[in-house]
Amino acid sequence: MESPHVPEASEFRFRATLQTRWVDEDNQQVLNNAIYLTLLEEARLRYFRGLELMDGARFPFVLAQCNLRFLRPGCGGAEVVVAVRTTHLGSSSFSQSYRMGPQGEEPWAEAEALLVAWDNKARAKRPMTSAFRSAVARFEGLAESR
């Protein structure tokens, strides 16, 4: 399997500081693998709230695919920084890259995700709104290509 395509640390424009819990450790005393996806989702929520693109806690998109690479064991009861970068904007989907770990230490994991704009009523993908695309493109310095 290919490793996620993750930019250099200096290329991330957004970082969320989150907290793991002691209960997040598995019976081998390392962070349970499912917790990493929760950390990514919480960082996404903060990213899009920061861009004022959220309606409460309802994402206007769904997670279609995620490639997560574990670099070293994480632990519970730790402050974790999750860096988020939108790397590509399509017409109905976009890609994000992530790096997570304690501040100033080697990262625990890196990931990339494909997210798809979603219409809950129709239960189908839809084009991204121009406001959504523009806000993300402006923040990340991306061209608004379709």
The 8 nearest C-alpha neighbors of each residue, nearest first, counted from 0:
[[1, 2, 3, 66, 68, 67, 4, 65],
 [2, 0, 3, 4, 66, 68, 67, 110],
 [1, 3, 4, 0, 68, 66, 67, 110],
 [4, 2, 110, 111, 5, 66, 1, 67],
 [3, 5, 2, 111, 6, 96, 110, 1],
 [4, 6, 96, 3, 7, 97, 111, 109],
 [7, 5, 10, 8, 4, 96, 11, 9],
 [6, 8, 9, 10, 5, 11, 98, 4],
 [7, 9, 10, 11, 6, 98, 82, 5],
 [8, 10, 7, 11, 12, 6, 82, 13],
 [11, 9, 8, 7, 6, 12, 84, 13],
 [12, 10, 84, 9, 13, 8, 82, 83],
 [13, 11, 10, 84, 14, 139, 83, 82],
 [14, 12, 83, 11, 82, 84, 15, 46],
 [13, 15, 82, 81, 83, 80, 16, 12],
 [16, 14, 81, 80, 42, 17, 82, 13],
 [15, 17, 80, 79, 81, 14, 78, 18],
 [16, 18, 79, 78, 80, 15, 19, 81],
 [19, 17, 78, 77, 79, 20, 76, 16],
 [20, 18, 75, 76, 77, 78, 23, 21],
 [19, 21, 76, 75, 23, 22, 18, 77],
 [20, 22, 75, 76, 23, 24, 19, 74],
 [21, 23, 20, 24, 75, 25, 76, 19],
 [24, 22, 20, 21, 75, 30, 31, 25],
 [25, 23, 30, 29, 28, 31, 75, 22],
 [24, 26, 31, 28, 27, 29, 30, 23],
 [25, 27, 28, 24, 29, 31, 30, 23],
 [28, 26, 25, 29, 24, 30, 31, 72],
 [29, 27, 24, 25, 26, 30, 74, 75],
 [30, 28, 24, 74, 27, 73, 25, 72],
 [29, 31, 24, 74, 73, 23, 75, 25],
 [30, 32, 25, 24, 33, 34, 23, 29],
 [31, 33, 34, 35, 30, 36, 25, 29],
 [34, 32, 35, 31, 36, 37, 30, 23],
 [35, 33, 37, 36, 32, 31, 38, 23],
 [34, 36, 38, 37, 33, 32, 39, 31],
 [37, 35, 39, 38, 34, 33, 40, 32],
 [36, 38, 34, 40, 35, 39, 41, 33],
 [37, 39, 35, 41, 36, 40, 42, 34],
 [40, 38, 36, 42, 37, 41, 43, 35],
 [39, 41, 43, 37, 42, 38, 36, 44],
 [40, 42, 44, 38, 43, 39, 37, 45],
 [41, 43, 39, 45, 44, 40, 15, 46],
 [44, 42, 46, 40, 41, 45, 39, 47],
 [43, 45, 41, 42, 47, 46, 48, 40],
 [44, 46, 48, 42, 43, 47, 49, 41],
 [47, 45, 43, 49, 44, 48, 42, 50],
 [48, 46, 50, 49, 52, 44, 45, 53],
 [49, 47, 51, 45, 50, 53, 46, 52],
 [48, 50, 46, 47, 51, 45, 52, 44],
 [49, 51, 47, 48, 52, 46, 134, 135],
 [52, 50, 48, 49, 53, 47, 54, 134],
 [53, 51, 47, 50, 48, 131, 54, 49],
 [54, 52, 48, 55, 51, 47, 58, 57],
 [53, 55, 57, 56, 52, 58, 59, 51],
 [56, 54, 57, 53, 58, 48, 52, 44],
 [55, 57, 54, 58, 53, 44, 48, 59],
 [58, 56, 55, 54, 59, 53, 60, 44],
 [57, 59, 60, 56, 53, 61, 54, 44],
 [60, 58, 116, 117, 57, 61, 53, 118],
 [61, 59, 116, 117, 115, 58, 114, 62],
 [62, 60, 115, 114, 63, 117, 116, 58],
 [61, 63, 114, 64, 113, 115, 60, 112],
 [64, 62, 114, 113, 61, 115, 65, 112],
 [65, 63, 113, 112, 62, 66, 114, 111],
 [64, 66, 112, 111, 67, 113, 110, 63],
 [65, 67, 111, 110, 3, 112, 68, 64],
 [66, 68, 110, 109, 65, 69, 111, 3],
 [69, 67, 109, 108, 110, 70, 2, 66],
 [68, 70, 108, 71, 107, 67, 109, 72],
 [71, 69, 108, 107, 68, 106, 72, 109],
 [72, 70, 107, 69, 73, 108, 106, 105],
 [73, 71, 29, 107, 74, 30, 70, 69],
 [72, 74, 30, 29, 107, 71, 75, 100],
 [75, 73, 30, 29, 24, 77, 76, 72],
 [74, 76, 21, 20, 19, 24, 23, 77],
 [75, 77, 20, 21, 19, 74, 18, 78],
 [78, 76, 19, 75, 18, 79, 74, 20],
 [77, 79, 18, 17, 101, 19, 16, 80],
 [80, 78, 101, 100, 17, 16, 18, 77],
 [79, 81, 16, 100, 99, 15, 101, 102],
 [82, 80, 99, 15, 14, 98, 42, 79],
 [81, 83, 14, 98, 97, 13, 11, 99],
 [84, 82, 97, 13, 96, 14, 11, 81],
 [83, 85, 96, 11, 95, 86, 12, 97],
 [86, 84, 95, 94, 87, 96, 139, 83],
 [85, 87, 95, 94, 84, 96, 88, 93],
 [88, 86, 94, 93, 85, 89, 95, 141],
 [89, 87, 93, 92, 94, 90, 143, 86],
 [90, 88, 145, 92, 93, 91, 87, 144],
 [89, 91, 145, 126, 92, 127, 88, 93],
 [92, 90, 126, 127, 116, 89, 125, 115],
 [93, 91, 115, 89, 114, 116, 90, 88],
 [92, 94, 88, 87, 114, 89, 113, 115],
 [95, 93, 113, 87, 112, 86, 85, 114],
 [94, 96, 85, 112, 84, 86, 111, 113],
 [97, 95, 111, 84, 5, 110, 83, 85],
 [98, 96, 83, 110, 82, 109, 111, 84],
 [97, 99, 109, 82, 81, 108, 110, 106],
 [100, 98, 81, 106, 80, 108, 107, 82],
 [99, 101, 106, 107, 79, 80, 102, 81],
 [100, 102, 79, 104, 80, 78, 103, 106],
 [103, 101, 104, 80, 100, 79, 78, 105],
 [102, 104, 101, 105, 100, 106, 80, 79],
 [105, 103, 101, 102, 106, 100, 107, 99],
 [104, 106, 107, 100, 103, 101, 71, 102],
 [107, 105, 100, 99, 108, 104, 98, 70],
 [106, 108, 71, 100, 70, 73, 99, 72],
 [109, 107, 69, 70, 68, 99, 106, 98],
 [108, 110, 98, 97, 68, 67, 99, 69],
 [111, 109, 67, 97, 66, 3, 96, 68],
 [110, 112, 96, 66, 3, 95, 65, 97],
 [111, 113, 65, 95, 64, 94, 114, 66],
 [112, 114, 94, 64, 63, 93, 62, 65],
 [113, 115, 62, 63, 93, 92, 61, 94],
 [114, 116, 92, 60, 61, 91, 117, 63],
 [117, 115, 60, 91, 125, 124, 127, 59],
 [116, 118, 124, 60, 125, 123, 59, 115],
 [117, 119, 123, 121, 120, 122, 124, 125],
 [120, 118, 122, 121, 117, 123, 59, 124],
 [119, 121, 122, 118, 123, 117, 124, 125],
 [120, 122, 123, 118, 119, 124, 117, 125],
 [123, 121, 119, 120, 118, 124, 117, 125],
 [124, 122, 121, 118, 117, 125, 119, 120],
 [123, 125, 117, 116, 118, 115, 91, 126],
 [124, 126, 116, 117, 91, 118, 127, 123],
 [125, 127, 91, 90, 116, 128, 124, 92],
 [128, 126, 91, 116, 90, 129, 125, 132],
 [129, 127, 131, 130, 132, 126, 133, 116],
 [128, 130, 132, 131, 133, 127, 134, 126],
 [131, 129, 133, 128, 132, 134, 127, 52],
 [132, 130, 128, 134, 129, 133, 135, 127],
 [133, 131, 129, 135, 130, 134, 136, 128],
 [134, 132, 136, 130, 135, 131, 129, 137],
 [133, 135, 137, 131, 136, 132, 130, 138],
 [134, 136, 138, 132, 137, 133, 139, 131],
 [135, 137, 141, 133, 139, 138, 140, 134],
 [138, 136, 140, 134, 135, 139, 133, 141],
 [137, 139, 135, 136, 140, 134, 141, 50],
 [138, 140, 136, 141, 137, 135, 85, 12],
 [141, 139, 137, 136, 138, 142, 135, 143],
 [142, 140, 136, 139, 143, 137, 87, 86],
 [143, 141, 144, 136, 140, 88, 137, 87],
 [142, 144, 136, 141, 145, 88, 132, 133],
 [145, 143, 142, 89, 88, 90, 141, 87],
 [144, 89, 90, 143, 88, 91, 142, 92]]
